[in-house]
Amino acid sequence: MATLEISLNCLCLFVPDPDPQKHVVHVLLPASSAGHHPHVARVLHPKNEEKFKDVGLPLEGWVLKLGDVNGASADTDLRPKEPPKNGDQIFDITDLAGKLKTSVITDPAAVVSRVELRAGGVKELKADAVWEINGVPVAMAHRVTWEIPDFTADKLDWAPQGGNGGNPPFTHADLMADDGGVFTVNVFHVTEDALPPNDNGTLNPTAVRHHFLEFYRLYGIGDPGETKLPKNPRKIKSSRGRVGRVAAAAREGADPEAIEALANFAEQIEAAFHERGGVAGVLEAFRAIENYNCPTIKGRFG
C-alpha cells in the first residue's frame, strides 16, 4: 500500500474537531486582513510539473479532505512519532487566545481554505528559531509533515469553501500517477514571492510578529497585546552571528586565520549566553536576527 505525505507550510492553524469521537484535524488557512502582507494558498503535487508550473495551483475556496470518509482515525494529539531533536512544536495558542468558535471552520471571510485530515498523524516538524511567547521559549514550527499510510484514491476528496465552483486543483488520477510508494503533496500559505521554486519563504522577525496577528483575528481579537506576541527570536542551531557572517563573506579577500578566530569568539559568546540565560547586550553585539519562516500553530474549539 502507498503512503501519502502532505507538507503544510507557514500560516496554518491546526484544530482537532470539537467532537473527540470524530478523530479529525482541521487545518485552517486564515484570510489575510487589510494592511497585512497578502498570502496565497497553493497546493503542489510535484509529479505533475506541467500543470502546476512549479508554483502550485490556487487552493483558495477549497477544502482538501484526506482519509476515510466513513471512519476517521487521525491522531489528534498533533505530536510526531519521534521526539523532535530541537524541541520543535506546533505552538498551542489556546491558553493565550481562548477557544475557537466552530463556525469559523466554514467562514470564507475568515478562512480562505482548509485541509481536513481524517487519517494518519504528524511525521515531522520543522522549526528554525526559538521564540519567547508569554515568557516561555518556544521552538515554533513553520512546517508540519503529516503522514497517511495505506493511502488509496478513494481517500482524497474536495469540497467547496465558500461557494467555490469549477474544478478542484487536482484529481485522484493526478495524485495516484506517482509510480513510487510515497505520494507527496505540498500546501503553502505564504506571500506570493515565497512560492516554490523560490527559497524566499522566510521573513524578518517584525514581519513574523505581524503575521502572528492573523491567528488572533480568527478569535475576534484585534489587539492581543505585546506579551501575547512572539519576540526575541534566536536560531535553534548555533550560528556565528553577525561576526561569523562577515567572516564568511570576507574570507577570500582578508586574513582567513584572523577572521576564523573572530568567528569562533562569536560562537563562544553565544554559547555563554545560552548557558547563563543573560548578557543580552553582549549577544546582540555579535548577532543579527535574519529571517525566519512564519508560524504554524494549533488551537482548540469551544
Beta strands, then each sheet from edge to edge (+ up, - down):
strand 1: 2-10
strand 2: 12-16
strand 3: 25-30
strand 4: 39-44
strand 5: 57-58
strand 6: 62-66
strand 7: 91-92
strand 8: 111-117
strand 9: 121-126
strand 10: 129-133
strand 11: 136-139
strand 12: 143-151
strand 13: 156-160
strand 14: 182-191
strand 15: 202-203
strand 16: 231-235
strand 17: 292-293
strand 18: 296-298
sheet 1: 5+ 4- 14+ 1+ 12- 9+
sheet 2: 7+ 18+ 2+ 3- 8+ 6+ 13-
sheet 3: 11+ 10- 16+
sheet 4: 15+ 17-
end
